[in-house]
Structures are given as structure tokens and as C-alpha cells.
Amino acid sequence: MHVKERIIEKAGDLFKQYGIKNVSMDEIAFSLGISKRTIYENYKDKEDILLSVLHLFFERKSKTLKALLAECRNVVEVFIAIIEEHRTTPICCAKFIEDVQKYYPRAASLLKTQTENNNRHLQNFLQQGIAEGYIREDLNVDVAAFLVEETTYTYVRASYLKTPPFSFDELFYTMMINFIRGIMTGKGIKIIDDYLKQQK
């Protein structure tokens, strides 16, 4: 792996675990066994690294979603596959989001643009589900898409809890199952309920 890729991978892991401000360039260099000078030869500053981390994250997320859309037979299966995917994805601490918003304007702008794009894609995806007969026709797709985005932030904010009475896997699973089951028609609910039976 090229040194630039190694820096992004390691910095991304550290940022997601501890927040951005809490991770110094010295710590990134030490964790990689390289000099801080090597980092600055490849990246101008920490926000430059952060932007690369975000671009890589969005790229991987897009590839994963495209693969799921190609493999799954309907929108319900896509939702279920996303739930399963998140069960093996490490949680990003709330400090990460806070730091982006407070200290890194270019990264905050990128995050905002990406969220808006995700929202549009999700609205189209929900409309597709309505056309296929899996999602209720009376669903307000604007509200539903907004709630999905807020669910993501609820999941992140839960990382503040010192001793949560649940795992983050259980939190995301419960939120998403209840949400998608609530927007489904009878045809969609049957697929969800069959999935839930398999989980038991």
C-alpha cells in the first residue's frame, strides 16, 4: 500500500475512534512508524488528510451500495442488506462529527453536499419502492428520507453514552427495522417478518 493510502487508512481509523482534534499529526506518524515530515510531504495539513478520508469513505460507500442494488431483487432486500452491512461497520464517535462542524469548514461543506446527495438518492429509492408496491403510496418521501439521515446521527450521538444499556448494533438494528417495517405495504412487511424469523 502506498504511503498516502496508509496515512488515510490510519488517520481515518483514529479520527473515527477519538475525533479529529484529539489526534495529532505526531500520533498519526507514530502509529504508522513514519516521520511527521513524511506526512507533510504528502498532505498539507490535517484537514487535507480529513478530506481524503471523507472522499475514500464516500467512494467505498457508493461502491457497496451499487453492489447491493445489483445483487438484491427489490428495495426491501436492499434495506435488509444495508442493516447487515452496518452490523459489521465500526461506529464513528460523535466527536468526529462535532469536530468537522466546528473546526474544518471545507470538510463540513463536503459532508453537507454529500448528505444532500444521499437525501436525493434516498427519495428516488423510496419512490422506486412505491412503484414496485413494497412501500406505501401515502408515504411522504421527503420526511422519510430526512428521518433516515437523522437516524444516522442518533446512532453517532449514542457513542457519548458511557454505559449504554444496549449495543450499537442493537440500536441501529432496532431503529432501522422499525422504520422500514413502518413504511412497507403488506408485501414488504412479509419479507421483513420472514427476515426477523430467521434472526431468531
Helices and strands as residue ranges (DSSP letters): H 3-18, H 25-32, H 36-42, H 46-71, H 75-86, H 94-103, H 105-132, H 141-157, G 158-160, H 168-183, H 186-199
